[in-house]
Amino acid sequence: MHEGHDPDDGAEHERFWSEGFKEVIRQHVGQKVTTDLLGEKAFINLYQERYGVRYKTFEDFARRIGEMVTIGAENGADDAFDEINGAFLGEAPLPYPRRYARYSWPEAFSEETKKELRVAVVEEYGKDKAWQSIYQEHYANRYPNYTDLIQEVAGLVVLGAVNGADDMLGKIYGAFLDARPLPVARRYPKRLRAW
């Protein structure tokens, strides 16, 4: 480090995308998955045979799976935003919604949570001046109004979160099948705002 150099220089110039909508994911997804696992006593034998040493109780094990699925959902929402921002930067159409043909049990999102998440994204990003400007410059001929664009964005983010949760369940089931420890689940770093 150079003398007189402050490592935080430039930190004030970094701006991150808002992530308040993720609170909906954190409030509902893990709780639903954990409740479903406990209610069905799903995987209790597997827990006792393979994971009892690592997790003190079956409840701890189910709670950890719920946390992991929550992280998967958050990361899936980030992936969706990355695709959306890529489309914006390239002045391209928004990505096509890619729903999975089948989703794993337990379903991480209730219909109510999907609706709540959609509303949160619309409220949070609907006021974004940069997105409003991009709409005016590049998307006004594709969408009758800005609200329609934001509604489509919100739908893509919800779908990304649902798919991300399912991707994490797939990794967990893979660990079960191969008798491995539960996979690592880490949140992505905050998304840096480049525009």
ROSE-4610 file (N, C-alpha, C; in Angstrom, 1 decimal, always signed):
// ROSE-4610
residu = [M/M/M/H/H/H/E/E/E/G/G/G/H/H/H/D/D/D/P/P/P/D/D/D/D/D/D/G/G/G/A/A/A/E/E/E/H/H/H/E/E/E/R/R/R/F/F/F/W/W/W/S/S/S/E/E/E/G/G/G/F/F/F/K/K/K/E/E/E/V/V/V/I/I/I/R/R/R/Q/Q/Q/H/H/H/V/V/V/G/G/G/Q/Q/Q/K/K/K/V/V/V/T/T/T/T/T/T/D/D/D/L/L/L/L/L/L/G/G/G/E/E/E/K/K/K/A/A/A/F/F/F/I/I/I/N/N/N/L/L/L/Y/Y/Y/Q/Q/Q/E/E/E/R/R/R/Y/Y/Y/G/G/G/V/V/V/R/R/R/Y/Y/Y/K/K/K/T/T/T/F/F/F/E/E/E/D/D/D/F/F/F/A/A/A/R/R/R/R/R/R/I/I/I/G/G/G/E/E/E/M/M/M/V/V/V/T/T/T/I/I/I/G/G/G/A/A/A/E/E/E/N/N/N/G/G/G/A/A/A/D/D/D/D/D/D/A/A/A/F/F/F/D/D/D/E/E/E/I/I/I/N/N/N/G/G/G/A/A/A/F/F/F/L/L/L/G/G/G/E/E/E/A/A/A/P/P/P/L/L/L/P/P/P/Y/Y/Y/P/P/P/R/R/R/R/R/R/Y/Y/Y/A/A/A/R/R/R/Y/Y/Y/S/S/S/W/W/W/P/P/P/E/E/E/A/A/A/F/F/F/S/S/S/E/E/E/E/E/E/T/T/T/K/K/K/K/K/K/E/E/E/L/L/L/R/R/R/V/V/V/A/A/A/V/V/V/V/V/V/E/E/E/E/E/E/Y/Y/Y/G/G/G/K/K/K/D/D/D/K/K/K/A/A/A/W/W/W/Q/Q/Q/S/S/S/I/I/I/Y/Y/Y/Q/Q/Q/E/E/E/H/H/H/Y/Y/Y/A/A/A/N/N/N/R/R/R/Y/Y/Y/P/P/P/N/N/N/Y/Y/Y/T/T/T/D/D/D/L/L/L/I/I/I/Q/Q/Q/E/E/E/V/V/V/A/A/A/G/G/G/L/L/L/V/V/V/V/V/V/L/L/L/G/G/G/A/A/A/V/V/V/N/N/N/G/G/G/A/A/A/D/D/D/D/D/D/M/M/M/L/L/L/G/G/G/K/K/K/I/I/I/Y/Y/Y/G/G/G/A/A/A/F/F/F/L/L/L/D/D/D/A/A/A/R/R/R/P/P/P/L/L/L/P/P/P/V/V/V/A/A/A/R/R/R/R/R/R/Y/Y/Y/P/P/P/K/K/K/R/R/R/L/L/L/R/R/R/A/A/A/W/W/W]
num = [1/1/1/2/2/2/3/3/3/4/4/4/5/5/5/6/6/6/7/7/7/8/8/8/9/9/9/10/10/10/11/11/11/12/12/12/13/13/13/14/14/14/15/15/15/16/16/16/17/17/17/18/18/18/19/19/19/20/20/20/21/21/21/22/22/22/23/23/23/24/24/24/25/25/25/26/26/26/27/27/27/28/28/28/29/29/29/30/30/30/31/31/31/32/32/32/33/33/33/34/34/34/35/35/35/36/36/36/37/37/37/38/38/38/39/39/39/40/40/40/41/41/41/42/42/42/43/43/43/44/44/44/45/45/45/46/46/46/47/47/47/48/48/48/49/49/49/50/50/50/51/51/51/52/52/52/53/53/53/54/54/54/55/55/55/56/56/56/57/57/57/58/58/58/59/59/59/60/60/60/61/61/61/62/62/62/63/63/63/64/64/64/65/65/65/66/66/66/67/67/67/68/68/68/69/69/69/70/70/70/71/71/71/72/72/72/73/73/73/74/74/74/75/75/75/76/76/76/77/77/77/78/78/78/79/79/79/80/80/80/81/81/81/82/82/82/83/83/83/84/84/84/85/85/85/86/86/86/87/87/87/88/88/88/89/89/89/90/90/90/91/91/91/92/92/92/93/93/93/94/94/94/95/95/95/96/96/96/97/97/97/98/98/98/99/99/99/100/100/100/101/101/101/102/102/102/103/103/103/104/104/104/105/105/105/106/106/106/107/107/107/108/108/108/109/109/109/110/110/110/111/111/111/112/112/112/113/113/113/114/114/114/115/115/115/116/116/116/117/117/117/118/118/118/119/119/119/120/120/120/121/121/121/122/122/122/123/123/123/124/124/124/125/125/125/126/126/126/127/127/127/128/128/128/129/129/129/130/130/130/131/131/131/132/132/132/133/133/133/134/134/134/135/135/135/136/136/136/137/137/137/138/138/138/139/139/139/140/140/140/141/141/141/142/142/142/143/143/143/144/144/144/145/145/145/146/146/146/147/147/147/148/148/148/149/149/149/150/150/150/151/151/151/152/152/152/153/153/153/154/154/154/155/155/155/156/156/156/157/157/157/158/158/158/159/159/159/160/160/160/161/161/161/162/162/162/163/163/163/164/164/164/165/165/165/166/166/166/167/167/167/168/168/168/169/169/169/170/170/170/171/171/171/172/172/172/173/173/173/174/174/174/175/175/175/176/176/176/177/177/177/178/178/178/179/179/179/180/180/180/181/181/181/182/182/182/183/183/183/184/184/184/185/185/185/186/186/186/187/187/187/188/188/188/189/189/189/190/190/190/191/191/191/192/192/192/193/193/193/194/194/194/195/195/195]
x = [+0.9/+0.0/+0.9/+0.6/+1.3/+1.0/+2.1/+1.9/+0.8/+0.0/-1.0/-2.2/-2.2/-3.3/-4.4/-5.6/-6.7/-7.4/-7.4/-8.0/-9.5/-10.1/-11.5/-11.8/-10.7/-10.8/-11.6/-12.5/-13.3/-14.5/-14.6/-15.7/-17.0/-16.8/-17.9/-18.4/-17.6/-18.0/-18.7/-18.5/-19.2/-20.7/-21.5/-22.9/-23.4/-24.3/-24.8/-26.3/-26.8/-28.2/-29.0/-30.1/-31.0/-31.4/-31.5/-31.8/-32.9/-33.7/-34.7/-35.7/-36.0/-37.0/-36.6/-35.3/-34.8/-35.4/-35.8/-36.4/-37.6/-38.4/-39.5/-39.0/-38.0/-37.4/-37.0/-36.2/-35.7/-36.8/-37.9/-39.0/-39.8/-39.9/-40.8/-40.3/-39.2/-38.8/-38.2/-37.3/-36.7/-37.7/-38.6/-39.6/-40.5/-40.9/-41.8/-41.1/-39.9/-39.2/-39.0/-38.6/-38.3/-39.6/-40.7/-42.0/-42.5/-42.3/-42.7/-41.9/-40.6/-39.7/-40.0/-40.3/-40.6/-42.0/-42.9/-44.3/-44.4/-43.6/-43.6/-42.6/-41.7/-40.6/-39.8/-39.7/-39.0/-37.5/-36.9/-35.4/-35.0/-35.9/-35.4/-34.5/-34.8/-33.9/-32.5/-32.5/-31.3/-30.5/-31.2/-30.6/-29.9/-30.6/-30.1/-28.9/-28.9/-27.8/-26.6/-26.8/-25.6/-25.3/-26.3/-26.1/-26.3/-26.6/-26.8/-25.5/-24.4/-23.1/-23.0/-23.3/-23.1/-24.2/-25.4/-26.5/-27.1/-27.2/-27.6/-29.0/-29.9/-31.3/-31.8/-32.9/-33.5/-34.0/-34.5/-34.9/-33.8/-32.6/-31.4/-31.1/-31.2/-30.9/-32.0/-33.2/-34.3/-34.1/-33.8/-33.6/-32.4/-31.3/-30.2/-30.6/-31.4/-31.8/-32.7/-33.5/-34.3/-33.5/-32.4/-31.5/-30.8/-30.4/-29.7/-30.6/-31.9/-32.8/-33.1/-33.1/-33.3/-32.1/-30.9/-29.7/-29.8/-30.2/-30.4/-31.4/-32.5/-33.5/-32.9/-32.2/-31.6/-30.6/-29.8/-28.8/-29.5/-30.6/-31.4/-32.0/-32.5/-33.0/-31.8/-30.6/-29.5/-29.1/-29.2/-28.9/-29.9/-31.2/-32.2/-31.9/-31.5/-31.2/-30.0/-29.0/-27.8/-28.3/-29.2/-29.6/-30.4/-31.3/-32.1/-31.1/-30.2/-29.2/-28.4/-28.1/-27.4/-28.2/-29.5/-30.4/-30.5/-30.6/-30.7/-29.4/-28.3/-27.0/-26.8/-27.4/-27.3/-28.5/-29.4/-30.6/-31.4/-31.3/-32.0/-33.3/-34.1/-35.3/-35.0/-35.9/-35.7/-35.6/-34.9/-34.8/-36.2/-36.2/-37.4/-37.6/-38.8/-39.0/-38.8/-37.8/-37.5/-38.0/-39.2/-39.7/-39.2/-39.0/-38.6/-39.9/-39.7/-40.8/-41.4/-40.5/-40.9/-40.1/-40.7/-40.0/-39.9/-38.9/-38.6/-39.5/-39.7/-40.4/-39.3/-39.6/-40.7/-40.7/-41.9/-41.9/-41.6/-40.6/-40.1/-41.0/-41.7/-42.5/-44.0/-44.8/-46.2/-46.6/-47.8/-48.3/-48.4/-48.7/-48.7/-47.4/-46.3/-45.0/-44.5/-44.9/-44.5/-45.1/-46.4/-47.1/-46.4/-46.1/-45.5/-44.1/-43.3/-42.0/-42.2/-43.1/-43.3/-43.6/-44.5/-44.9/-43.6/-42.8/-41.6/-40.7/-40.5/-39.6/-40.1/-41.4/-42.1/-41.9/-42.2/-42.1/-40.6/-39.7/-38.3/-37.6/-37.9/-37.2/-38.1/-39.3/-40.2/-39.9/-39.2/-38.8/-37.4/-36.7/-35.3/-35.2/-34.5/-34.4/-33.6/-32.6/-31.8/-32.7/-33.5/-34.3/-35.4/-35.9/-36.9/-36.3/-35.1/-34.4/-34.2/-33.8/-33.6/-34.9/-36.0/-37.3/-37.5/-37.4/-37.7/-36.8/-35.5/-34.6/-34.7/-35.0/-34.8/-36.0/-36.9/-38.0/-39.4/-39.5/-40.9/-41.6/-40.9/-41.5/-41.9/-41.4/-41.7/-42.8/-42.9/-43.9/-44.7/-46.0/-46.9/-46.6/-46.0/-45.7/-44.6/-44.0/-43.0/-43.4/-44.7/-45.2/-45.2/-45.5/-45.5/-44.1/-43.1/-41.8/-41.4/-41.7/-41.3/-42.1/-43.3/-44.0/-43.4/-42.9/-42.2/-40.9/-40.1/-38.9/-39.2/-40.2/-40.6/-40.9/-41.6/-42.0/-40.7/-39.7/-38.5/-37.7/-37.7/-37.0/-37.6/-39.0/-39.6/-39.3/-39.4/-39.1/-37.6/-36.7/-35.3/-35.1/-35.9/-35.8/-36.3/-37.4/-38.0/-37.1/-36.5/-35.5/-34.3/-33.8/-32.6/-32.9/-34.1/-34.4/-34.4/-35.0/-35.0/-33.6/-32.8/-31.4/-30.7/-30.9/-30.3/-30.9/-32.2/-32.7/-32.1/-31.9/-31.2/-29.8/-29.1/-27.8/-27.8/-28.8/-29.0/-29.4/-30.3/-30.7/-29.5/-28.7/-27.5/-26.6/-26.4/-25.6/-26.2/-27.6/-28.2/-27.9/-28.0/-27.9/-26.4/-25.5/-24.1/-23.5/-24.3/-23.8/-22.7/-22.9/-21.9/-22.5/-21.6/-22.1/-23.0/-23.9/-24.7/-23.8/-24.2/-23.3/-23.1/-22.1/-21.9/-22.9/-23.4/-24.4/-23.9/-23.5/-23.1/-23.8/-24.2/-24.8/-23.8/-24.3/-23.4/-23.1/-21.9/-21.7/-22.7/-22.9/-23.8/-23.5/-24.5/-24.4/-24.0/-22.8/-22.3/-23.0/-23.4/-24.2/-23.2/-23.2/-22.3/-22.9/-24.2/-24.9/-26.0]
y = [-1.2/+0.0/+1.2/+2.2/+3.4/+4.3/+5.0/+5.9/+7.0/+7.3/+8.3/+7.8/+6.5/+6.0/+5.4/+5.9/+5.4/+4.3/+3.1/+2.0/+2.2/+3.1/+3.4/+4.4/+5.0/+6.0/+5.3/+5.9/+5.4/+4.6/+4.2/+3.5/+4.4/+5.7/+6.6/+6.7/+6.3/+6.4/+5.1/+4.0/+2.8/+2.9/+2.5/+2.4/+1.0/+0.5/-0.8/-0.7/-1.7/-1.9/-2.1/-1.6/-1.7/-3.2/-3.7/-5.1/-5.3/-4.3/-4.4/-5.4/-5.7/-6.8/-8.1/-8.4/-9.7/-10.0/-8.9/-9.1/-10.1/-10.0/-10.8/-12.3/-12.5/-13.9/-14.4/-13.5/-13.9/-14.2/-13.5/-13.6/-14.9/-15.4/-16.4/-17.7/-17.7/-18.9/-20.0/-19.6/-20.6/-21.1/-20.2/-20.7/-21.7/-21.5/-22.4/-23.8/-23.7/-25.0/-25.7/-25.1/-25.7/-26.3/-25.5/-26.0/-27.2/-27.2/-28.4/-29.6/-29.4/-30.6/-31.2/-30.3/-30.7/-31.4/-30.8/-31.3/-32.7/-32.9/-34.3/-35.2/-34.7/-35.4/-36.0/-35.2/-35.6/-35.7/-36.8/-37.0/-37.3/-37.6/-37.8/-39.0/-40.1/-41.2/-40.9/-40.1/-39.6/-38.8/-37.9/-37.0/-37.9/-38.9/-39.7/-40.5/-41.0/-41.9/-41.1/-39.9/-39.2/-37.8/-37.1/-35.7/-35.4/-36.4/-36.2/-35.8/-36.1/-35.6/-34.1/-33.7/-32.3/-31.3/-31.8/-31.0/-31.7/-30.9/-31.4/-32.1/-31.4/-31.9/-31.9/-32.7/-32.7/-31.3/-30.6/-29.2/-28.3/-28.5/-27.7/-28.1/-29.4/-29.8/-29.2/-29.3/-28.7/-27.2/-26.6/-25.1/-24.7/-25.5/-25.3/-25.4/-26.4/-26.6/-25.4/-24.9/-23.7/-22.5/-22.3/-21.2/-21.3/-22.6/-22.8/-22.4/-22.9/-22.6/-21.1/-20.4/-18.9/-18.3/-18.7/-18.2/-18.5/-19.7/-20.0/-19.1/-18.8/-17.9/-16.5/-16.0/-14.7/-14.6/-15.7/-15.7/-15.8/-16.6/-16.7/-15.3/-14.5/-13.2/-12.3/-12.4/-11.7/-12.1/-13.4/-13.9/-13.2/-13.2/-12.6/-11.1/-10.4/-9.0/-8.8/-9.7/-9.6/-9.7/-10.6/-10.8/-9.6/-9.0/-7.9/-6.7/-6.4/-5.3/-5.5/-6.7/-7.0/-6.7/-7.0/-6.6/-5.1/-4.4/-2.9/-2.3/-2.8/-2.2/-2.5/-3.6/-3.9/-3.5/-2.8/-2.3/-3.4/-4.6/-5.8/-6.1/-6.9/-7.3/-8.0/-7.9/-8.6/-10.1/-10.8/-12.2/-12.9/-14.0/-14.8/-15.5/-15.6/-16.2/-17.8/-18.3/-19.7/-20.5/-21.0/-21.8/-23.2/-23.8/-25.2/-26.1/-27.2/-28.1/-28.7/-28.9/-29.5/-28.9/-28.7/-28.1/-29.2/-29.1/-30.0/-29.7/-30.7/-30.6/-30.3/-29.5/-28.7/-27.4/-27.0/-25.8/-24.6/-23.8/-22.8/-21.5/-21.3/-20.1/-20.4/-19.8/-19.9/-18.8/-18.9/-17.9/-16.5/-16.5/-15.2/-14.6/-15.4/-14.9/-14.4/-15.1/-14.6/-13.3/-13.1/-11.8/-10.7/-11.0/-10.0/-9.6/-10.6/-10.3/-9.5/-9.8/-9.0/-7.5/-7.3/-6.0/-5.2/-5.9/-5.3/-4.9/-5.7/-5.3/-4.1/-4.1/-3.0/-1.7/-1.8/-0.6/-0.1/-1.0/-0.6/-0.1/-0.8/-0.4/+0.5/+0.6/+1.4/+2.9/+3.3/+4.7/+5.0/+4.0/+4.1/+5.0/+6.1/+7.1/+6.6/+5.8/+5.3/+4.3/+3.5/+2.6/+3.4/+4.5/+5.3/+5.9/+6.3/+6.9/+5.9/+4.7/+3.6/+3.3/+3.3/+3.0/+4.1/+5.4/+6.4/+6.3/+6.0/+6.0/+4.8/+3.6/+2.4/+1.4/+1.6/+0.6/+1.2/+2.4/+3.0/+2.5/+2.1/+1.5/+0.0/-0.6/-2.0/-2.2/-1.2/-1.3/+0.0/-0.2/+1.0/+2.0/+1.6/+2.5/+1.8/+2.7/+2.2/+1.2/+1.3/+0.3/-1.1/-1.2/-2.5/-3.1/-2.3/-2.8/-3.3/-2.5/-2.9/-4.1/-4.3/-5.5/-6.7/-6.6/-7.7/-8.0/-6.9/-7.1/-7.8/-7.4/-8.1/-9.5/-9.8/-11.2/-12.1/-11.5/-12.2/-12.4/-11.4/-11.5/-12.6/-12.6/-13.7/-15.0/-15.2/-16.5/-16.8/-15.9/-16.2/-16.7/-16.0/-16.5/-17.9/-18.2/-19.5/-20.5/-20.2/-21.2/-21.3/-20.2/-20.3/-21.2/-21.1/-22.0/-23.4/-23.7/-25.1/-25.6/-24.7/-25.1/-25.6/-24.8/-25.2/-26.5/-26.7/-28.0/-29.2/-28.9/-29.9/-30.3/-29.3/-29.5/-30.3/-30.0/-30.7/-32.1/-32.4/-33.8/-34.5/-33.8/-34.5/-34.9/-34.1/-34.5/-35.7/-35.7/-36.8/-38.1/-38.1/-39.3/-39.8/-38.9/-39.2/-39.4/-39.3/-39.4/-38.4/-37.2/-36.1/-35.2/-34.3/-33.2/-32.3/-31.6/-30.6/-29.6/-29.1/-28.3/-26.9/-26.2/-24.9/-24.0/-23.1/-22.1/-20.7/-19.9/-18.5/-17.5/-16.4/-15.3/-14.7/-14.2/-13.4/-12.1/-11.5/-10.1/-9.2/-8.1/-7.0/-6.7/-6.4/-6.1/-4.6/-4.4/-3.1/-2.4/-1.2/-0.5/+0.2/-0.2/+0.4/+1.6/+1.8/+2.9/+3.4]
z = [+0.0/+0.0/+0.0/-0.8/-0.9/+0.3/+0.7/+1.8/+1.4/+2.4/+2.1/+1.3/+0.9/+0.1/+1.1/+0.9/+1.8/+1.0/+1.6/+0.9/+0.6/+1.3/+1.1/+0.0/-0.5/-1.6/-2.7/-3.3/-4.3/-3.8/-2.6/-2.1/-2.1/-2.0/-2.0/-3.4/-4.4/-5.8/-6.3/-5.5/-5.8/-5.4/-6.4/-6.1/-6.4/-5.6/-5.7/-6.1/-6.8/-7.1/-5.8/-5.7/-4.6/-4.4/-3.2/-3.0/-1.9/-1.7/-0.7/-0.9/-2.2/-2.6/-2.0/-1.8/-1.3/+0.1/+0.8/+2.2/+2.1/+1.0/+0.8/+0.7/+0.0/-0.1/+1.2/+2.0/+3.3/+4.3/+4.2/+5.2/+4.9/+3.7/+3.4/+2.9/+2.1/+1.4/+2.4/+3.2/+4.1/+5.1/+5.5/+6.5/+5.9/+4.6/+3.9/+3.7/+3.2/+3.0/+4.3/+5.3/+6.6/+7.2/+7.1/+7.6/+6.8/+5.5/+4.7/+5.1/+5.2/+5.6/+6.9/+7.9/+9.2/+9.3/+8.6/+8.6/+8.0/+7.0/+6.3/+6.9/+7.8/+8.4/+7.2/+6.2/+5.0/+5.3/+4.8/+4.9/+6.4/+7.3/+8.7/+8.8/+8.0/+8.0/+7.5/+6.4/+5.8/+6.7/+7.4/+8.4/+9.5/+10.0/+11.1/+10.6/+9.4/+8.9/+8.5/+7.9/+7.3/+7.8/+8.4/+8.7/+10.2/+11.0/+12.4/+13.2/+12.7/+13.3/+13.1/+12.0/+11.6/+12.2/+12.2/+12.6/+13.9/+14.9/+16.2/+16.2/+15.6/+15.5/+14.1/+13.9/+12.5/+12.2/+13.2/+13.0/+12.4/+13.0/+12.5/+11.1/+10.8/+9.4/+8.4/+8.8/+7.9/+7.8/+8.9/+8.9/+7.9/+8.0/+7.1/+5.6/+5.3/+3.9/+3.5/+4.4/+4.1/+3.9/+4.7/+4.4/+3.1/+2.7/+1.5/+0.3/+0.4/-0.7/-0.8/+0.3/+0.3/-0.4/-0.1/-0.8/-2.3/-2.7/-4.1/-4.8/-4.1/-4.6/-4.8/-3.8/-4.0/-5.1/-5.3/-6.4/-7.7/-7.7/-9.0/-9.4/-8.4/-8.7/-9.3/-8.7/-9.2/-10.6/-10.9/-12.3/-13.2/-12.8/-13.7/-13.9/-12.9/-13.0/-13.9/-13.8/-14.7/-16.2/-16.5/-17.8/-18.3/-17.4/-17.7/-18.0/-17.1/-17.3/-18.6/-18.9/-20.1/-21.4/-21.3/-22.4/-22.5/-21.4/-21.4/-22.0/-21.6/-22.1/-23.6/-24.0/-25.5/-26.3/-25.6/-26.2/-26.9/-26.3/-26.8/-26.1/-26.7/-26.0/-24.7/-23.7/-22.4/-22.7/-21.8/-21.9/-21.9/-22.6/-22.7/-21.4/-20.8/-19.5/-19.6/-18.9/-19.0/-17.7/-17.8/-16.7/-16.9/-15.7/-15.8/-16.0/-16.7/-17.0/-15.7/-14.7/-13.4/-12.3/-11.2/-10.0/-8.9/-8.1/-7.0/-5.8/-5.0/-3.7/-2.7/-1.7/-1.5/-2.3/-2.8/-3.6/-2.7/-3.1/-2.2/-2.1/-3.2/-3.3/-3.3/-2.4/-2.5/-3.5/-4.0/-5.0/-4.3/-3.0/-2.3/-2.3/-2.0/-1.9/-3.3/-4.4/-5.7/-6.0/-5.6/-5.8/-5.0/-3.7/-2.9/-3.4/-3.9/-4.5/-5.7/-6.6/-7.8/-7.4/-6.5/-6.0/-5.5/-4.7/-4.1/-5.2/-6.3/-7.4/-8.1/-8.4/-9.1/-8.3/-7.0/-6.2/-6.1/-6.0/-5.8/-7.1/-8.2/-9.4/-10.3/-10.1/-10.9/-10.8/-9.8/-9.6/-10.1/-10.6/-11.0/-12.2/-12.0/-13.1/-14.3/-14.1/-15.2/-16.0/-15.4/-16.1/-16.9/-16.3/-16.9/-18.2/-18.1/-19.2/-20.3/-20.0/-20.9/-21.6/-20.9/-21.5/-22.5/-22.2/-23.1/-24.4/-24.2/-25.3/-26.2/-25.6/-26.3/-26.3/-25.4/-25.2/-25.4/-25.6/-25.8/-27.0/-28.0/-29.2/-28.9/-27.8/-27.6/-26.5/-25.6/-24.5/-24.5/-24.4/-24.4/-23.3/-22.2/-21.1/-20.2/-19.4/-18.5/-17.5/-17.1/-16.1/-16.7/-18.0/-18.7/-18.7/-18.9/-18.9/-17.5/-16.5/-15.1/-14.7/-15.1/-14.8/-15.4/-16.6/-17.3/-16.5/-16.2/-15.4/-14.1/-13.4/-12.1/-12.3/-13.4/-13.6/-13.9/-14.6/-14.8/-13.5/-12.7/-11.4/-10.5/-10.5/-9.7/-10.2/-11.6/-12.2/-11.9/-11.9/-11.6/-10.2/-9.3/-7.9/-7.7/-8.3/-8.3/-8.8/-10.0/-10.6/-9.8/-9.2/-8.3/-7.1/-6.5/-5.4/-5.8/-7.0/-7.5/-7.8/-8.4/-8.6/-7.4/-6.3/-5.0/-4.5/-4.6/-4.2/-5.0/-6.3/-7.1/-6.6/-6.2/-5.7/-4.3/-3.5/-2.3/-2.5/-3.4/-3.8/-4.4/-5.1/-5.7/-4.5/-3.5/-2.3/-1.6/-1.5/-0.9/-1.6/-3.0/-3.8/-3.7/-3.7/-3.7/-2.3/-1.3/+0.1/+0.4/-0.1/+0.2/+1.2/+1.8/+2.7/+1.9/+2.6/+1.9/+1.1/-0.1/-0.9/-0.2/-0.6/-0.1/-0.7/+0.1/-0.3/+0.1/-0.9/-0.6/-1.4/-0.8/-1.5/-2.5/-3.6/-4.5/-3.8/-4.2/-3.7/-4.2/-3.5/-4.0/-5.4/-6.2/-7.6/-7.7/-8.3/-8.5/-9.7/-9.4/-10.4/-11.4/-12.6/-13.6/-14.4/-14.3/-15.0/-14.2]
